[in-house]
Amino acid sequence: MERLKTALTDFGEKDSPTITDYNSLGETLSNINKDIISQCSMQGEDHDQLHIVLVPMLDNVDAIKNGQDIDKIKENNAALSKSLMLFFEYFEVRS
């Protein structure tokens, strides 16, 4: 999740990103999500709660990765950033 946060923060420093830039960001985020899912060892209630946060984030990433409408892409990027902020508010991150 820290990698997602870093990717979004770094991208936020770009001046006037294009649709192609957002689509590339989406590809990066998608690959990070694949790693998160493949390495997940959580079980039980914590795992279920994670899915409540993660599923909408996956949808946002897909919309960023495949979007062609810059305004919709920006909306999904903002929603993803908000969801990620909520993740760090409600989940303890261990290194």
DRENTORKOL-3810 file (N, C-alpha, C; in nm, 4 decimals):
REM DRENTORKOL-3810
@n.u->0.0828; n.v->-0.1187; n.w->0.0000; ca.u->0.0000; ca.v->0.0000; ca.w->0.0000; c.u->0.0876; c.v->0.1255; c.w->0.0000
@n.u->0.2020; n.v->0.1142; n.w->0.0629; ca.u->0.2959; ca.v->0.2266; ca.w->0.0606; c.u->0.3411; c.v->0.2538; c.w->-0.0831
@n.u->0.3586; n.v->0.1472; n.w->-0.1613; ca.u->0.3994; ca.v->0.1659; ca.w->-0.3016; c.u->0.2917; c.v->0.2377; c.w->-0.3812
@n.u->0.1651; n.v->0.2062; n.w->-0.3547; ca.u->0.0559; ca.v->0.2781; ca.w->-0.4214; c.u->0.0607; c.v->0.4260; c.w->-0.3855
@n.u->0.0788; n.v->0.4513; n.w->-0.2578; ca.u->0.0850; ca.v->0.5893; ca.w->-0.2092; c.u->0.2000; c.v->0.6654; c.w->-0.2754
@n.u->0.3152; n.v->0.6025; n.w->-0.2827; ca.u->0.4318; ca.v->0.6659; ca.w->-0.3444; c.u->0.4081; c.v->0.6924; c.w->-0.4926
@n.u->0.3513; n.v->0.5945; n.w->-0.5629; ca.u->0.3251; ca.v->0.6119; ca.w->-0.7058; c.u->0.2296; c.v->0.7290; c.w->-0.7299
@n.u->0.1256; n.v->0.7390; n.w->-0.6482; ca.u->0.0305; ca.v->0.8495; ca.w->-0.6631; c.u->0.0943; c.v->0.9837; c.w->-0.6281
@n.u->0.1747; n.v->0.9854; n.w->-0.5233; ca.u->0.2421; ca.v->1.1094; ca.w->-0.4832; c.u->0.3386; c.v->1.1553; c.w->-0.5919
@n.u->0.4185; n.v->1.0632; n.w->-0.6431; ca.u->0.5138; ca.v->1.0983; ca.w->-0.7485; c.u->0.4415; c.v->1.1482; c.w->-0.8733
@n.u->0.3325; n.v->1.0820; n.w->-0.9082; ca.u->0.2561; ca.v->1.1233; ca.w->-1.0257; c.u->0.1962; c.v->1.2620; c.w->-1.0058
@n.u->0.1548; n.v->1.2918; n.w->-0.8854; ca.u->0.0949; ca.v->1.4213; ca.w->-0.8551; c.u->0.1882; c.v->1.5386; c.w->-0.8788
@n.u->0.3159; n.v->1.5105; n.w->-0.8925; ca.u->0.4138; ca.v->1.6162; ca.w->-0.9166; c.u->0.4293; c.v->1.6488; c.w->-1.0642
@n.u->0.3633; n.v->1.5723; n.w->-1.1534; ca.u->0.3705; ca.v->1.5983; ca.w->-1.2975; c.u->0.2900; c.v->1.7226; c.w->-1.3329
@n.u->0.3407; n.v->1.7974; n.w->-1.4292; ca.u->0.2680; ca.v->1.9131; ca.w->-1.4806; c.u->0.1818; c.v->1.8695; c.w->-1.5977
@n.u->0.0532; n.v->1.8980; n.w->-1.5908; ca.u->-0.0415; ca.v->1.8727; ca.w->-1.6996; c.u->-0.0318; c.v->1.7319; c.w->-1.7583
@n.u->-0.0579; n.v->1.6288; n.w->-1.6763; ca.u->-0.0503; ca.v->1.4918; ca.w->-1.7282; c.u->-0.1557; c.v->1.4659; c.w->-1.8363
@n.u->-0.1184; n.v->1.3864; n.w->-1.9339; ca.u->-0.2072; ca.v->1.3507; ca.w->-2.0442; c.u->-0.2807; c.v->1.2203; c.w->-2.0117
@n.u->-0.3737; n.v->1.1850; n.w->-2.0977; ca.u->-0.4429; ca.v->1.0571; ca.w->-2.0824; c.u->-0.3415; c.v->0.9437; c.w->-2.0837
@n.u->-0.2446; n.v->0.9508; n.w->-2.1718; ca.u->-0.1410; ca.v->0.8476; ca.w->-2.1793; c.u->-0.0633; c.v->0.8392; c.w->-2.0489
@n.u->-0.0342; n.v->0.9523; n.w->-1.9882; ca.u->0.0349; ca.v->0.9530; ca.w->-1.8585; c.u->-0.0498; c.v->0.8828; c.w->-1.7523
@n.u->-0.1791; n.v->0.9153; n.w->-1.7496; ca.u->-0.2685; ca.v->0.8511; ca.w->-1.6529; c.u->-0.2798; c.v->0.7009; c.w->-1.6792
@n.u->-0.2898; n.v->0.6643; n.w->-1.8066; ca.u->-0.2987; ca.v->0.5212; ca.w->-1.8402; c.u->-0.1730; c.v->0.4472; c.w->-1.7956
@n.u->-0.0573; n.v->0.5094; n.w->-1.8109; ca.u->0.0685; ca.v->0.4491; ca.w->-1.7635; c.u->0.0687; c.v->0.4370; c.w->-1.6116
@n.u->0.0192; n.v->0.5402; n.w->-1.5445; ca.u->0.0056; ca.v->0.5332; ca.w->-1.3991; c.u->-0.0844; c.v->0.4165; c.w->-1.3616
@n.u->-0.1967; n.v->0.4028; n.w->-1.4314; ca.u->-0.2887; ca.v->0.2931; ca.w->-1.4046; c.u->-0.2229; c.v->0.1575; c.w->-1.4200
@n.u->-0.1389; n.v->0.1434; n.w->-1.5204; ca.u->-0.0667; ca.v->0.0177; ca.w->-1.5413; c.u->0.0272; c.v->-0.0094; c.w->-1.4235
@n.u->0.0973; n.v->0.0932; n.w->-1.3798; ca.u->0.1864; ca.v->0.0795; ca.w->-1.2638; c.u->0.1075; c.v->0.0397; c.w->-1.1397
@n.u->-0.0036; n.v->0.1091; n.w->-1.1161; ca.u->-0.0870; ca.v->0.0797; ca.w->-0.9992; c.u->-0.1453; c.v->-0.0608; c.w->-1.0070
@n.u->-0.1833; n.v->-0.1026; n.w->-1.1250; ca.u->-0.2386; ca.v->-0.2369; ca.w->-1.1451; c.u->-0.1350; c.v->-0.3436; c.w->-1.1088
@n.u->-0.0117; n.v->-0.3219; n.w->-1.1498; ca.u->0.0951; ca.v->-0.4168; ca.w->-1.1168; c.u->0.1214; c.v->-0.4210; c.w->-0.9663
@n.u->0.1156; n.v->-0.3061; n.w->-0.9020; ca.u->0.1329; ca.v->-0.3021; ca.w->-0.7564; c.u->0.0185; c.v->-0.3781; c.w->-0.6893
@n.u->-0.1037; n.v->-0.3578; n.w->-0.7385; ca.u->-0.2183; ca.v->-0.4291; ca.w->-0.6813; c.u->-0.2048; c.v->-0.5801; c.w->-0.6962
@n.u->-0.1537; n.v->-0.6236; n.w->-0.8100; ca.u->-0.1318; ca.v->-0.7677; ca.w->-0.8309; c.u->-0.0348; c.v->-0.8216; c.w->-0.7260
@n.u->0.0694; n.v->-0.7458; n.w->-0.6966; ca.u->0.1648; ca.v->-0.7863; ca.w->-0.5932; c.u->0.0974; c.v->-0.7917; c.w->-0.4562
@n.u->0.0161; n.v->-0.6926; n.w->-0.4250; ca.u->-0.0537; ca.v->-0.6882; ca.w->-0.2958; c.u->-0.1422; c.v->-0.8115; c.w->-0.2810
@n.u->-0.2177; n.v->-0.8413; n.w->-0.3830; ca.u->-0.3098; ca.v->-0.9544; ca.w->-0.3780; c.u->-0.2350; c.v->-1.0868; c.w->-0.3673
@n.u->-0.1287; n.v->-1.1017; n.w->-0.4441; ca.u->-0.0548; ca.v->-1.2282; ca.w->-0.4426; c.u->0.0201; c.v->-1.2509; c.w->-0.3114
@n.u->0.0527; n.v->-1.1430; n.w->-0.2393; ca.u->0.1276; ca.v->-1.1551; ca.w->-0.1148; c.u->0.0394; c.v->-1.1464; c.w->0.0102
@n.u->-0.0905; n.v->-1.1345; n.w->-0.0093; ca.u->-0.1809; ca.v->-1.1185; ca.w->0.1038; c.u->-0.1870; c.v->-1.2454; c.w->0.1875
@n.u->-0.1635; n.v->-1.2303; n.w->0.3164; ca.u->-0.1703; ca.v->-1.3438; ca.w->0.4088; c.u->-0.2757; c.v->-1.3214; c.w->0.5169
@n.u->-0.3545; n.v->-1.2150; n.w->0.5022; ca.u->-0.4567; ca.v->-1.1836; ca.w->0.6011; c.u->-0.5710; c.v->-1.2843; c.w->0.5919
@n.u->-0.6353; n.v->-1.3044; n.w->0.7054; ca.u->-0.7502; ca.v->-1.3933; ca.w->0.7107; c.u->-0.8534; c.v->-1.3357; c.w->0.8063
@n.u->-0.9732; n.v->-1.3890; n.w->0.7992; ca.u->-1.0767; ca.v->-1.3514; ca.w->0.8948; c.u->-1.1319; c.v->-1.2131; c.w->0.8728
@n.u->-1.1757; n.v->-1.1513; n.w->0.9810; ca.u->-1.2426; ca.v->-1.0217; ca.w->0.9768; c.u->-1.1540; c.v->-0.9122; c.w->0.9181
@n.u->-1.0243; n.v->-0.9126; n.w->0.9528; ca.u->-0.9331; ca.v->-0.8114; ca.w->0.8976; c.u->-0.9286; c.v->-0.8215; c.w->0.7452
@n.u->-0.9225; n.v->-0.9434; n.w->0.6944; ca.u->-0.9194; ca.v->-0.9659; ca.w->0.5501; c.u->-1.0480; c.v->-0.9153; c.w->0.4852
@n.u->-1.1606; n.v->-0.9443; n.w->0.5474; ca.u->-1.2897; ca.v->-0.8993; ca.w->0.4945; c.u->-1.2985; c.v->-0.7468; c.w->0.4922
@n.u->-1.2488; n.v->-0.6836; n.w->0.5965; ca.u->-1.2498; ca.v->-0.5369; ca.w->0.6029; c.u->-1.1577; c.v->-0.4763; c.w->0.4968
@n.u->-1.0456; n.v->-0.5418; n.w->0.4729; ca.u->-0.9540; ca.v->-0.4948; ca.w->0.3693; c.u->-1.0242; c.v->-0.4941; c.w->0.2338
@n.u->-1.1015; n.v->-0.5965; n.w->0.2068; ca.u->-1.1709; ca.v->-0.6044; ca.w->0.0780; c.u->-1.2721; c.v->-0.4917; c.w->0.0594
@n.u->-1.3322; n.v->-0.4472; n.w->0.1683; ca.u->-1.4263; ca.v->-0.3356; ca.w->0.1593; c.u->-1.3552; c.v->-0.2113; c.w->0.1052
@n.u->-1.2300; n.v->-0.1938; n.w->0.1419; ca.u->-1.1516; ca.v->-0.0800; ca.w->0.0959; c.u->-1.0884; c.v->-0.1089; c.w->-0.0397
@n.u->-1.0386; n.v->-0.2295; n.w->-0.0589; ca.u->-0.9593; ca.v->-0.2629; ca.w->-0.1767; c.u->-1.0408; c.v->-0.2741; c.w->-0.3050
@n.u->-1.1596; n.v->-0.3313; n.w->-0.2996; ca.u->-1.2374; ca.v->-0.3532; ca.w->-0.4217; c.u->-1.2663; c.v->-0.2221; c.w->-0.4962
@n.u->-1.3146; n.v->-0.1172; n.w->-0.4303; ca.u->-1.3345; ca.v->0.0086; ca.w->-0.5040; c.u->-1.2033; c.v->0.0652; c.w->-0.5595
@n.u->-1.0941; n.v->0.0435; n.w->-0.4880; ca.u->-0.9649; ca.v->0.0915; ca.w->-0.5356; c.u->-0.9262; c.v->0.0210; c.w->-0.6650
@n.u->-0.9532; n.v->-0.1087; n.w->-0.6738; ca.u->-0.9233; ca.v->-0.1843; ca.w->-0.7954; c.u->-1.0032; c.v->-0.1291; c.w->-0.9131
@n.u->-1.1287; n.v->-0.0938; n.w->-0.8876; ca.u->-1.2117; ca.v->-0.0344; ca.w->-0.9920; c.u->-1.1562; c.v->0.1004; c.w->-1.0364
@n.u->-1.1102; n.v->0.1807; n.w->-0.9412; ca.u->-1.0494; ca.v->0.3101; ca.w->-0.9756; c.u->-0.9244; c.v->0.2916; c.w->-1.0606
@n.u->-0.8412; n.v->0.1967; n.w->-1.0212; ca.u->-0.7177; ca.v->0.1709; ca.w->-1.0964; c.u->-0.7504; c.v->0.1284; c.w->-1.2393
@n.u->-0.8487; n.v->0.0410; n.w->-1.2537; ca.u->-0.8882; ca.v->-0.0043; ca.w->-1.3866; c.u->-0.9353; c.v->0.1134; c.w->-1.4720
@n.u->-1.0123; n.v->0.2043; n.w->-1.4127; ca.u->-1.0614; ca.v->0.3211; ca.w->-1.4858; c.u->-0.9470; c.v->0.4152; c.w->-1.5248
@n.u->-0.8457; n.v->0.4260; n.w->-1.4419; ca.u->-0.7283; ca.v->0.5080; ca.w->-1.4741; c.u->-0.6476; c.v->0.4418; c.w->-1.5852
@n.u->-0.6302; n.v->0.3140; n.w->-1.5738; ca.u->-0.5496; ca.v->0.2376; ca.w->-1.6692; c.u->-0.6116; c.v->0.2361; c.w->-1.8089
@n.u->-0.7431; n.v->0.2245; n.w->-1.8159; ca.u->-0.8096; ca.v->0.2056; ca.w->-1.9449; c.u->-0.8925; c.v->0.3252; c.w->-1.9913
@n.u->-0.8971; n.v->0.4294; n.w->-1.9113; ca.u->-0.9833; ca.v->0.5434; ca.w->-1.9428; c.u->-0.9375; c.v->0.6227; c.w->-2.0628
@n.u->-1.0362; n.v->0.6857; n.w->-2.1264; ca.u->-1.0074; ca.v->0.7732; ca.w->-2.2401; c.u->-1.0669; c.v->0.9133; c.w->-2.2207
@n.u->-1.1423; n.v->0.9311; n.w->-2.1140; ca.u->-1.2021; ca.v->1.0608; ca.w->-2.0804; c.u->-1.1228; c.v->1.1185; c.w->-1.9631
@n.u->-1.0487; n.v->1.2244; n.w->-1.9893; ca.u->-0.9578; ca.v->1.2804; ca.w->-1.8894; c.u->-1.0307; c.v->1.3205; c.w->-1.7614
@n.u->-1.1523; n.v->1.3726; n.w->-1.7733; ca.u->-1.2253; ca.v->1.4134; ca.w->-1.6529; c.u->-1.2630; c.v->1.2929; c.w->-1.5675
@n.u->-1.3070; n.v->1.1852; n.w->-1.6302; ca.u->-1.3414; ca.v->1.0633; ca.w->-1.5555; c.u->-1.2167; c.v->1.0002; c.w->-1.4947
@n.u->-1.1076; n.v->1.0055; n.w->-1.5678; ca.u->-0.9814; ca.v->0.9530; ca.w->-1.5147; c.u->-0.9413; c.v->1.0323; c.w->-1.3899
@n.u->-0.9511; n.v->1.1628; n.w->-1.3972; ca.u->-0.9159; ca.v->1.2478; ca.w->-1.2825; c.u->-1.0071; c.v->1.2197; c.w->-1.1632
@n.u->-1.1360; n.v->1.1981; n.w->-1.1885; ca.u->-1.2293; ca.v->1.1632; ca.w->-1.0811; c.u->-1.1885; c.v->1.0325; c.w->-1.0137
@n.u->-1.1510; n.v->0.9330; n.w->-1.0936; ca.u->-1.1084; ca.v->0.8047; ca.w->-1.0373; c.u->-0.9761; c.v->0.8169; c.w->-0.9643
@n.u->-0.8887; n.v->0.9020; n.w->-1.0142; ca.u->-0.7612; ca.v->0.9243; ca.w->-0.9467; c.u->-0.7843; c.v->0.9880; c.w->-0.8097
@n.u->-0.8748; n.v->1.0854; n.w->-0.8047; ca.u->-0.9071; ca.v->1.1508; ca.w->-0.6775; c.u->-0.9734; c.v->1.0523; c.w->-0.5812
@n.u->-1.0643; n.v->0.9695; n.w->-0.6330; ca.u->-1.1308; ca.v->0.8698; ca.w->-0.5485; c.u->-1.0299; c.v->0.7677; c.w->-0.4957
@n.u->-0.9360; n.v->0.7285; n.w->-0.5790; ca.u->-0.8324; ca.v->0.6343; ca.w->-0.5357; c.u->-0.7473; c.v->0.6963; c.w->-0.4255
@n.u->-0.7094; n.v->0.8202; n.w->-0.4432; ca.u->-0.6292; ca.v->0.8889; ca.w->-0.3408; c.u->-0.7050; c.v->0.8953; c.w->-0.2085
@n.u->-0.8352; n.v->0.9238; n.w->-0.2146; ca.u->-0.9162; ca.v->0.9304; ca.w->-0.0940; c.u->-0.9250; c.v->0.7927; c.w->-0.0274
@n.u->-0.9468; n.v->0.6883; n.w->-0.1065; ca.u->-0.9543; ca.v->0.5526; ca.w->-0.0514; c.u->-0.8226; c.v->0.5111; c.w->0.0126
@n.u->-0.7147; n.v->0.5489; n.w->-0.0496; ca.u->-0.5836; ca.v->0.5155; ca.w->0.0048; c.u->-0.5610; c.v->0.5877; c.w->0.1371
@n.u->-0.6054; n.v->0.7116; n.w->0.1450; ca.u->-0.5952; ca.v->0.7868; ca.w->0.2697; c.u->-0.6769; c.v->0.7173; c.w->0.3797
@n.u->-0.7955; n.v->0.6702; n.w->0.3447; ca.u->-0.8795; ca.v->0.5980; ca.w->0.4413; c.u->-0.8135; c.v->0.4679; c.w->0.4851
@n.u->-0.7480; n.v->0.4006; n.w->0.3911; ca.u->-0.6781; ca.v->0.2772; ca.w->0.4259; c.u->-0.5784; c.v->0.3045; c.w->0.5380
@n.u->-0.4953; n.v->0.4057; n.w->0.5206; ca.u->-0.3928; ca.v->0.4356; ca.w->0.6208; c.u->-0.4532; c.v->0.4868; c.w->0.7514
@n.u->-0.5747; n.v->0.5378; n.w->0.7443; ca.u->-0.6430; ca.v->0.5826; ca.w->0.8650; c.u->-0.6952; c.v->0.4643; c.w->0.9459
@n.u->-0.7405; n.v->0.3592; n.w->0.8780; ca.u->-0.8068; ca.v->0.2489; ca.w->0.9468; c.u->-0.7229; c.v->0.1213; c.w->0.9622
@n.u->-0.6147; n.v->0.1094; n.w->0.8862; ca.u->-0.5334; ca.v->-0.0114; ca.w->0.8934; c.u->-0.3935; c.v->0.0214; c.w->0.9426
@n.u->-0.3394; n.v->-0.0650; n.w->1.0243; ca.u->-0.2028; ca.v->-0.0523; ca.w->1.0711; c.u->-0.1109; c.v->-0.1130; c.w->0.9671
@n.u->-0.0107; n.v->-0.0369; n.w->0.9260; ca.u->0.0842; ca.v->-0.0835; ca.w->0.8248; c.u->0.2138; c.v->-0.1226; c.w->0.8945
@n.u->0.2528; n.v->-0.2449; n.w->0.8699; ca.u->0.3783; ca.v->-0.2951; ca.w->0.9282; c.u->0.4826; c.v->-0.3096; c.w->0.8194
@n.u->0.6040; n.v->-0.2771; n.w->0.8528; ca.u->0.7134; ca.v->-0.2899; ca.w->0.7555; c.u->0.7714; c.v->-0.4287; c.w->0.7537
END
